[in-house]
Amino acid sequence: MPEKHEKNKFSITVCGEFFPEIYPAHRSSKWSRGEEDPLTTEMRLFCACMRWAFNRLLEGASRHEIKKSG
């Protein structure tokens, strides 16, 4: 059964601009691989994070533990 949301719980949404006006955007030498596009870099890192979190779930870690260590 789904959890009921608390009425007084505070939440916030942060909006950002992924595609800058100047394209191609600055390539981070720390995270990108060679001439990799910024969107490709972001998708590669996102998929790696999702894979890491899923593997922690398979190992039996709780969602709270994953958020804390991630």
Helices and strands as residue ranges (DSSP letters): H 38-58, H 63-69
